Amino acid sequence: MPAARQLSALDVSPGKAGAFCVYHDESGTDTTHDRFQLHGALLVDRAHWPQALEALAGARGGYDGRIHFVDLRDNARSPKAKVAAEWVRLYFGDLSRYCAYKCMIADTQAPGFNAARFPKPFHLYNHTALLAIFGGIIWSLKPYDEVELALFSESITRPADDPFAVYLPRELARRSRRRKPGAGPRIRVSAASVALVPGDPRQIAPELRGHCEFIQLTDLITGAVAQALNAQASQRVKLDLGAIAAGWIEDSRRPPWHQQHDLHRRFSVSCYPDAKGGFYDVPLGIAGRGQMRLF
């Protein structure tokens, strides 16, 4: 008889309630040049939040600068690149047990993409962000009966008429009310607005520093997924992270009983729209290896 698999914090019995911090970040939002717009949502179990934060801090090795995917460079002595590598290793090796990740990708060149639905750039941005968060809840938190969410995203410059901060809580509540029985947990959002957090830990209030760390982690994973699709970076470190993400994406597409990395319902990447307006597995532009070889 095979040994019983150790349960993660996401493997719970139906009927339970949970509380999660949800962190959002994006990649590829230049609609003039980028085919794919990616939105990542990291769902962190509040009960394990301090433990996860402590692990991220330990992996920093004393470096206190911003971990931002676009800033990574090929430098063997770069503390930023070393921390990025450690964080990716830490996420896929341990944190994914209680920090589920969902990436939703909008393919703006797909035959089924209807640009008329998104007359302004923020319409596509907000809609895809919503799909990432809601999709992550329905997929990764399915065993729960009810979840309470606190929403966080990086503070960036937005148009005056962009309702992003109130759009996400409102639409999550609306979709929760309309969900079919058994189609995921009931959703309660703890605030009427997304908490907007600066992305640089050196320029942030102490009470927000922990949330900033998780936003940086979300950015790092989403950036790696973007490279798995595009493989357009000139820096080797970014391509290496993209190859690692590609390996996890490839593994997550297999039936659960054929997966090697035990990421079922913990890590998921989807793309829309296909020819019928649904979701599909976008082809990857880089060969995956699913393991860390950096440094």
C-alpha positions as CSV (number, residue, x, y, z in Angstrom):
1,M,0.0,0.0,0.0
2,P,1.5,3.4,-0.9
3,A,2.3,5.8,1.9
4,A,-0.3,8.4,2.7
5,R,0.4,11.8,1.3
6,Q,1.0,14.5,3.9
7,L,-1.8,17.0,3.8
8,S,-1.1,20.7,3.2
9,A,-2.8,23.6,4.7
10,L,-5.0,23.8,1.5
11,D,-6.2,20.1,1.9
12,V,-9.1,20.7,4.3
13,S,-12.5,19.1,4.8
14,P,-15.5,20.7,3.2
15,G,-17.6,22.9,5.4
16,K,-14.7,24.8,6.9
17,A,-14.2,28.5,6.8
18,G,-10.8,30.1,6.0
19,A,-9.2,33.5,5.9
20,F,-6.7,34.5,3.3
21,C,-4.6,37.5,2.2
22,V,-4.7,37.8,-1.6
23,Y,-1.8,39.6,-3.3
24,H,-2.1,40.7,-6.9
25,D,0.5,41.8,-9.4
26,E,0.8,41.9,-13.2
27,S,3.1,41.6,-16.2
28,G,2.9,42.6,-19.8
29,T,0.5,45.6,-19.6
30,D,1.8,47.5,-22.6
31,T,-1.1,46.8,-24.9
32,T,0.8,48.3,-27.9
33,H,3.7,45.8,-27.7
34,D,2.7,42.9,-25.5
35,R,0.5,40.1,-26.8
36,F,0.0,38.6,-23.3
37,Q,-1.2,40.4,-20.3
38,L,-0.6,38.3,-17.1
39,H,-2.2,38.8,-13.7
40,G,-1.0,36.7,-10.7
41,A,-2.9,36.2,-7.5
42,L,-1.2,34.7,-4.4
43,L,-3.6,33.4,-1.8
44,V,-1.9,33.2,1.6
45,D,-3.5,31.4,4.5
46,R,-3.6,33.9,7.3
47,A,-2.9,31.1,9.8
48,H,0.4,30.5,8.1
49,W,1.1,34.1,7.1
50,P,3.7,34.8,9.9
51,Q,5.5,31.5,9.1
52,A,5.7,32.3,5.4
53,L,6.9,35.9,6.1
54,E,9.6,34.6,8.4
55,A,10.7,32.2,5.7
56,L,10.9,35.0,3.1
57,A,12.9,37.2,5.5
58,G,15.3,34.3,6.2
59,A,15.9,33.8,2.5
60,R,16.9,37.4,2.1
61,G,20.2,36.8,3.9
62,G,20.2,40.4,5.2
63,Y,19.5,42.1,1.8
64,D,16.7,44.6,2.3
65,G,16.2,45.9,-1.3
66,R,13.3,45.5,-3.6
67,I,12.9,42.1,-5.4
68,H,11.5,43.1,-8.7
69,F,11.6,40.8,-11.7
70,V,12.3,43.5,-14.3
71,D,15.3,44.7,-12.3
72,L,17.1,41.3,-12.2
73,R,20.5,41.2,-14.0
74,D,23.2,38.6,-14.8
75,N,25.6,39.2,-11.9
76,A,26.9,36.4,-9.8
77,R,27.4,38.8,-6.9
78,S,24.0,40.4,-7.2
79,P,22.1,40.0,-3.9
80,K,18.8,40.8,-5.7
81,A,19.2,37.8,-8.1
82,K,20.3,35.5,-5.3
83,V,17.3,36.4,-3.2
84,A,15.0,35.9,-6.3
85,A,16.4,32.4,-6.8
86,E,16.0,31.6,-3.1
87,W,12.4,32.9,-3.1
88,V,11.5,30.8,-6.1
89,R,13.1,27.7,-4.6
90,L,11.3,28.4,-1.3
91,Y,7.9,28.9,-2.9
92,F,7.9,25.7,-4.9
93,G,9.6,23.8,-2.2
94,D,7.5,24.7,0.8
95,L,5.4,27.8,0.7
96,S,3.0,26.5,-2.0
97,R,1.6,24.2,0.7
98,Y,-0.3,27.2,2.1
99,C,0.2,29.9,-0.5
100,A,-1.7,29.0,-3.7
101,Y,-0.9,30.8,-6.9
102,K,-3.1,31.5,-9.9
103,C,-2.0,33.3,-13.1
104,M,-4.6,34.4,-15.6
105,I,-3.3,35.4,-19.0
106,A,-5.2,37.6,-21.6
107,D,-4.2,36.7,-25.1
108,T,-4.8,40.0,-27.0
109,Q,-4.0,38.4,-30.4
110,A,-6.2,35.4,-30.0
111,P,-8.9,35.1,-32.7
112,G,-11.6,35.0,-30.0
113,F,-10.4,38.2,-28.3
114,N,-13.0,40.9,-28.5
115,A,-11.2,44.2,-28.0
116,A,-14.6,46.1,-28.1
117,R,-15.3,44.6,-24.7
118,F,-12.4,46.7,-23.3
119,P,-12.6,50.2,-24.7
120,K,-10.0,51.5,-22.2
121,P,-6.8,49.6,-21.1
122,F,-7.9,49.5,-17.5
123,H,-11.0,47.5,-18.5
124,L,-8.9,44.6,-19.7
125,Y,-6.5,45.0,-16.7
126,N,-9.3,44.9,-14.1
127,H,-11.2,42.1,-15.7
128,T,-8.2,39.9,-16.0
129,A,-7.1,40.7,-12.4
130,L,-10.6,39.6,-11.3
131,L,-10.4,36.4,-13.2
132,A,-7.0,35.6,-11.6
133,I,-8.3,36.1,-8.1
134,F,-11.7,34.5,-8.6
135,G,-10.2,31.6,-10.5
136,G,-7.7,31.0,-7.8
137,I,-10.4,30.9,-5.1
138,I,-12.6,28.5,-7.1
139,W,-9.7,26.2,-8.0
140,S,-7.4,26.3,-5.0
141,L,-9.9,27.0,-2.2
142,K,-12.6,24.6,-3.4
143,P,-12.6,22.5,-0.2
144,Y,-13.7,25.5,1.9
145,D,-17.3,26.4,2.5
146,E,-16.6,30.1,3.1
147,V,-13.5,32.3,2.8
148,E,-12.8,35.8,4.1
149,L,-10.4,37.8,1.9
150,A,-8.1,40.8,2.4
151,L,-7.0,42.1,-1.0
152,F,-3.6,43.8,-1.7
153,S,-2.1,45.1,-4.8
154,E,0.9,47.3,-5.6
155,S,0.3,51.0,-5.6
156,I,0.8,52.3,-9.1
157,T,-0.3,55.4,-11.1
158,R,-3.8,54.8,-12.5
159,P,-6.2,56.9,-14.5
160,A,-8.6,59.1,-12.5
161,D,-11.6,57.1,-13.8
162,D,-10.1,53.7,-13.1
163,P,-12.2,52.0,-10.3
164,F,-9.7,49.2,-9.7
165,A,-9.6,49.4,-5.9
166,V,-13.4,49.1,-5.5
167,Y,-14.0,47.0,-8.6
168,L,-12.4,43.9,-7.4
169,P,-14.2,43.6,-4.0
170,R,-17.5,44.5,-5.6
171,E,-17.2,42.0,-8.4
172,L,-15.9,39.2,-6.2
173,A,-19.0,39.6,-4.0
174,R,-21.3,39.6,-7.0
175,R,-19.7,36.5,-8.5
176,S,-20.0,34.8,-5.1
177,R,-23.7,35.5,-4.9
178,R,-24.2,34.1,-8.4
179,R,-22.1,31.0,-8.0
180,K,-23.8,27.6,-8.4
181,P,-24.0,25.3,-5.3
182,G,-20.7,23.4,-4.9
183,A,-18.8,25.7,-7.3
184,G,-16.4,27.0,-4.7
185,P,-16.7,28.7,-1.4
186,R,-18.8,31.7,-0.4
187,I,-16.6,34.8,-0.5
188,R,-16.5,37.7,2.0
189,V,-14.1,40.6,1.4
190,S,-13.1,42.3,4.6
191,A,-12.8,45.8,3.1
192,A,-14.6,47.6,0.3
193,S,-11.4,48.6,-1.3
194,V,-8.1,46.9,-2.3
195,A,-5.2,47.9,0.0
196,L,-2.7,49.5,-2.3
197,V,0.9,48.9,-1.1
198,P,4.1,50.5,-2.3
199,G,6.4,47.9,-4.0
200,D,9.7,49.0,-2.4
201,P,10.3,47.7,1.1
202,R,12.8,50.5,1.8
203,Q,10.0,53.1,1.3
204,I,7.1,51.7,3.2
205,A,5.5,52.0,6.6
206,P,6.5,49.2,9.0
207,E,2.9,47.9,9.3
208,L,2.8,47.3,5.5
209,R,6.3,45.8,5.1
210,G,5.1,42.2,5.4
211,H,2.4,42.7,2.7
212,C,5.0,44.3,0.5
213,E,7.1,41.1,0.7
214,F,4.2,39.0,-0.6
215,I,3.5,41.5,-3.4
216,Q,7.2,41.2,-4.4
217,L,6.9,37.4,-4.4
218,T,3.8,37.6,-6.6
219,D,5.6,39.8,-9.0
220,L,8.6,37.4,-9.1
221,I,6.4,34.3,-9.9
222,T,4.3,36.2,-12.4
223,G,7.5,37.6,-14.2
224,A,8.9,34.0,-14.3
225,V,5.6,32.8,-15.9
226,A,5.8,35.6,-18.4
227,Q,9.3,34.5,-19.5
228,A,8.0,30.9,-19.7
229,L,5.6,32.2,-22.4
230,N,7.7,34.8,-24.2
231,A,11.4,33.9,-23.5
232,Q,12.2,37.4,-24.6
233,A,14.6,38.5,-21.9
234,S,18.2,39.3,-22.6
235,Q,19.3,38.4,-19.1
236,R,20.2,34.7,-18.4
237,V,18.8,34.9,-14.9
238,K,15.3,35.8,-16.2
239,L,15.4,33.0,-18.7
240,D,16.5,30.5,-16.1
241,L,13.6,31.6,-13.8
242,G,11.3,31.3,-16.9
243,A,12.5,27.8,-17.6
244,I,11.9,26.8,-14.0
245,A,8.3,28.2,-14.1
246,A,7.8,26.4,-17.4
247,G,8.6,23.1,-15.8
248,W,6.0,23.7,-13.1
249,I,3.4,24.8,-15.6
250,E,4.0,21.6,-17.7
251,D,3.8,19.4,-14.6
252,S,0.6,21.2,-13.4
253,R,-1.1,20.4,-16.8
254,R,-0.8,16.6,-16.2
255,P,-3.4,14.6,-14.4
256,P,-2.8,14.9,-10.6
257,W,-1.7,11.2,-10.4
258,H,1.0,11.9,-13.0
259,Q,2.4,15.1,-11.5
260,Q,5.9,15.0,-9.9
261,H,5.8,18.2,-7.9
262,D,2.5,17.9,-6.0
263,L,1.2,21.3,-7.0
264,H,-2.4,20.2,-7.9
265,R,-4.8,23.0,-6.9
266,R,-1.8,25.0,-5.6
267,F,-0.3,26.4,-8.8
268,S,-2.2,27.1,-11.9
269,V,-1.8,29.0,-15.1
270,S,-4.7,29.7,-17.5
271,C,-5.1,31.7,-20.7
272,Y,-8.2,33.2,-22.4
273,P,-9.9,33.4,-24.8
274,D,-9.9,30.3,-27.0
275,A,-11.9,30.2,-30.2
276,K,-15.1,29.7,-28.1
277,G,-14.3,32.3,-25.6
278,G,-13.1,29.9,-22.9
279,F,-9.7,29.1,-21.4
280,Y,-6.8,27.1,-22.9
281,D,-3.3,26.0,-22.2
282,V,-1.1,28.6,-23.9
283,P,2.0,27.2,-25.7
284,L,5.2,27.9,-23.8
285,G,8.1,29.7,-25.5
286,I,10.8,28.1,-23.4
287,A,11.7,24.6,-22.4
288,G,10.8,23.8,-18.8
289,R,12.9,22.0,-16.3
290,G,10.9,22.5,-13.1
291,Q,13.9,22.6,-10.8
292,M,16.3,25.3,-9.5
293,R,19.8,25.4,-10.9
294,L,20.7,29.0,-10.3
295,F,23.7,29.8,-8.2
